[in-house]
Amino acid sequence: TLAWLTLLVLATASVAVYHGGLTHDPSGYIYHLHSVMHPYTSNGMTIPNWDFFGSTVVTDDYIRLTPDRQSRRGSLWNIVPFNPPGNEEYPPFEINIQFKVHGQGTRLFGDGFAVWYTRDKGIEGPVFGNQDKFIGLGIFFDTYSNTMQGNGQSITAMFGDGLLTYDHENDGTSSKVAGCPIRFRAMSEEDADAYVRIVYHDKLLRVYVDPDGTEYDECFIVRRVYLPRGYYFGVSAATGELADNHDIIAFKVSEPAPMTMKEKNDIDRRINEDVQREKESIDNDNMDNPQSVNTKSGTETESTDDNTFTVLAVILVIGLIGVVVYFLVQSKKKAPKFDF
């Protein structure tokens, strides 16, 4: 009986920390013209519908944009403009990327890579291997913080109009619309691949990151985003005095997965809070510009269901442990005593 109760406690404890399975495959229809995954090439030289530039090397297991060497730039660009069926001026899409950033560096490394949806493609430049003053969307995975002397990793978004410049010295602070600090770089070859999910739908841009193959976390959400059809998907990377391997394992573009009702209600509430703050603000000059949605941190947007489940599971575990302790005490009381 005691052994059975112990196993029950362990099983319940496992349930308490498990929050469901995780899949990194998109659930919507995959646009194969705009995706790249295993096997990358049939002839060892070209990737259907894609071009690669600079230091990019295609292997059987990954596409390496830069090796762990100084002063390298590489990129991978879809050569088919995004024009899905339908007549939406700003068509929705979802990008699921499996990647790995790693190298010999243990304290300092760089520079990072970027994901693009832009009017132009394949133009090498200083912004993580791509041109500056671009038109469209750039999402930057920065592994070296200039403002923190290298001690920081972050993901940020910028919307280029052809005039706006990315400010490297300040990690793009003046041009970024949203972002989050997160450690996505692998510290060893054995570390799991990382994943990012980028969703654009109804003029809303949402980015979720899974840095170690376990669970997606929201990085940021931006509203009032206008990304027209006919732009190109791409990814680029660069190294400077510091270096890293920047590997892309899969890049899948698909129809967006629908939000759950809970997700939608949560985001709608946060947007309404932002709109109300804007109405109360004196400065309404930027009412049409992309706007970061307020973060979930410190709000009521934490999962009530998950929290309730966890609390109940913990109570159950404590109760079962109490039962086990009770049986142990009773067994000791019933044990025969011998006086000599």
N, C-alpha and C positions, 0 to 999 in steps of 0.2 A: 504493500500500500504506500509506504514511504517513497519507494523508487518511482511509482506511478505518479505520485503527486509532484515529485521533483521534475519529472519530464514534462508534466503539464505546465508547471511554472515557467520552464525554459521555453516551451512552445508559445505560451502567451506573451512572454517578453519579446520573442521574435516578431509576433504579430504587431506588437505595440510600436515597433520602429519601422515596420514595412508599410509603405503608402501606395502600393500598387505597382504594376509593371511599367516599364518605360520602353518605348520604341522610338528610334530616330528616323524611321522611314516616314515620308510624307503620306498622309492619308488621302489627299486629293490626287486628281489625275496628273501624272508627271509629263511635262513638256520635254520630250526627248531631244528635240532640236536645240534646246537651251540647257541641257544637262550633260554632265560628264561623270562617268563612274566606270568601275571595272567591267570588261577590259577596256583600257583607254584607247588603244590603237590596234588595228589589224595587221598593219605592215611595219610597225616599229618606228615609223617616221612621222605620221600625221594623225591628228585626232579629228574625226568627222565633226564638222560645224564649228571647230575651234582653231584658233591660232595661238602659238606661244612665242614669247620674245625674250631677249636678253639671256640671262643665266638659267632660264627654266629648262629642266631636264625631266623627261617622262620615263618612268620605270614601270615594272610590273605591279608594284605595290603602292606607288604614290606619284604625284606630280610635284617635283621640288622646284619652287619658284626661285629660291636662293640657297646655295650651300652655306655651311658655317664658315664663311670666308668674308673678309672685309671688302667693302665697296662694290657690292653686287646689286643688280636690279633684275627682276624677272617678272613676267606677267603672263596671264592666260585669259584670252578673250573669245567670247562667243561671236561668231561672224554673222549670225542671223539676228536681225532686229526683232524685238519682242512685239509681235502683232497677233495676239490670241484671237480666237473667234469671238464675235460680238462687236458691238459698236461703242463700248465704253471709251470715253476720252482718256480716262485714267484707269486702265485695266488692273485688276487685282493679281497678285502673285505671292508665292511663298518660296523662299530659298532655304534649303537645308544643306549645311556644309559640315562635313567631317574633316578635321584638320589636326595638325600637330606641329607645334613650334618647339624646337628643342636644339640643344647643342652642347658644346664643351663648357660654356660659361656657367658658373655657379652663383655669382653675385651680380655681375653686370652683363647685359646682352642686348641686342637690338638688331634692327630698329622696330620691325613689325610688318604687318601686312594690311591690305585694305580690300574690301568688297565694293564693287562698283555697279551702278546702273546709270549710264551716262549717254549723252548724245554721240560722243566720239569714242573711238576705241583704239587701242594699240599704240598710244603716243607716250613714249617714255618720258619721265620727268621726276621732279624732286619729292612728290607726295607719295611716299611709300612705293616708289617705282613708277608712278603714273604722273601725267601732266598736272600742273597747277592751273588755276583759273578754269576748271572744268565746268561743264553744265550737267547737272543731275545730282545723283546721290552718291556719297562716299561714306562708308562705315569703316573706321580705323581701329585696328587691333594693335595698340601701341605697347611695346615691351620695355621702352626706355623713356622715363619721364625726365625731361630737361629741367623742369621746375623743381624736381625732387632729387636731382643728381643721380638719376637712374633707378631710384628705389620706388618703383610703382608701375603697375600695369593697368591699362584702362581700355574701354571700348567707347568710342564717341561717334556721333553722326554729324555730317555737314552737308548742306545743300548749296551747290555751286550755281552761280548765275553767269559764269563766264568772266566775271570781274573780281570776285572775292578770292583772296589769297589765303592759303593755309599757312599759319604762323608756326613754324617748327620750334622756334625758340621758346614759345610758351605752350607747346603741345596743342596748338590749335584752339586755345581757349577763346579767342576773340571771334572765331567763326563756328564753333560747335553749337549745335542746338540742344543736344541731349547726350548723356553718357552715363557710365557707371565704372567705378573702380573694381576690377576683378582679376584674379590671378588665373590665367588660362594657359600659361606656358608650362610644358612638361619639364620636370626637373631631372628626368632620366629616360633612357630608351624604353624602360619597362613600364613607364606610366601609360595610362589609357589615353586614347585619342580624345580630343575635345570636339564639341558640337555647338553650332549656332543655328538658330531658327529665326529667319527674318520674314515677317508677314506684312504685306501691304494690302489693305482692303478698306474701302469707303473712306479714302483720304486719311487713313490711320496707319502709322508705321509702328510695328511692335517688334522688339528684339528680345530673344530669350537665349540664355547661354548655359551650356552644361560643360564645365571645365574638365571633368574627370569621368565622364561616361556614366553618371549616376542619376542626376536629376536636373531638369531645366529650371532656371531661375529667371525671373524678369530682369532685364537690364534697363530698358527704358521704353517709353511709348511717346510718340509724337503725333499730334493732330494737325489738321490743315496742311497735309502733305499732297502736293500735286506732281505726280510722276507720269508723264504722258507715254503713250505707246510709241514704239519705233526706236527706243533706246537699246543699248547693248549691256549685257551682263559681263562682268569681268572680275578678276582678282589679281592683285599685284603685291610685290614685297620688295623690301630693300634692306641692305646692311650698310653701315658706315664704318667708323673706327671699331665698333663692336659688331658682332655677327651672330647668326643663328641659322639653322635649317628651318625653312618655312614650307611645310608640306601640305598639299591638298589631297585628300583621299577620295572625296566625293563632293560634287556640287550639283544639287538637284533642284530644279525649278518646277513648281507644280501649282495647281489651283490651291488656294488657301483652305485649310481645314476650318470648318465652322467653329465659332466660339461656343462654349457651353453657356447656358443661361446665367449661371453664377458668374462666369468670366465677364459676360456682356454687362450684367447689372453692376458689377464692380467698376468696370471701366467707365460706364455711363455716369455713375455717381461721381467718380473722380473728375471727369470732364465737366460735369455740371458745377462742381466746386470751383474749377478753374474759370469757367465762364462767369460765374458770379463774382469772383475776385477781379476779373477784367472789367466788369461793369462798374465795380466800386473804385477802380483805378482811375486816376486823373489822366494818365498817358494811354491813349487808345490809338496811337499811330501805327502800331504793329498788329492790328487786329486780323490782318489777312496772312501774316507770316506763319511759318511752321512754329508750333509751340509744344514744348515738352509737357506731358501730362504729369501732375504731381505724383511723387513716388508713393509706393505702398507703405514704406517704412513709417511707423508711428501713427498709422491710421487704422481704421476698423476693417481693412481689406484682407486681413489675415483669414485663412480658411477656418471658418467656425466649425464646419464638419470635422476637419482634420484635428482641430484642437480638442473638440468634444470626444472624438474617438480616442485620442492619445490619453486624455485624462481618465476616461473610463478604463482603458487598458491598464494604466498604471495602478489605478485603484484595485483592479482585479488581481494584478500581480502581487501587490502588497497583501491583499486578503489571502491569497494562496500561500504566500510565504508565512503568514501568521498561522494558517492551518498546519503547515509543515512543522513549524516551531512547537505548536501545541502538541502534536503527536509525539515529537521528540521528548518533550517534557513529561508527558504522560507515560511514555515507555520507560523513562528513567525511574519514575515514581513506582511503577509496577515491578521493576526489577527486584529479585530477591536480595535481601541483605543478610550478611553472615557476620556474627560476632565471634571473635576468638578470645 
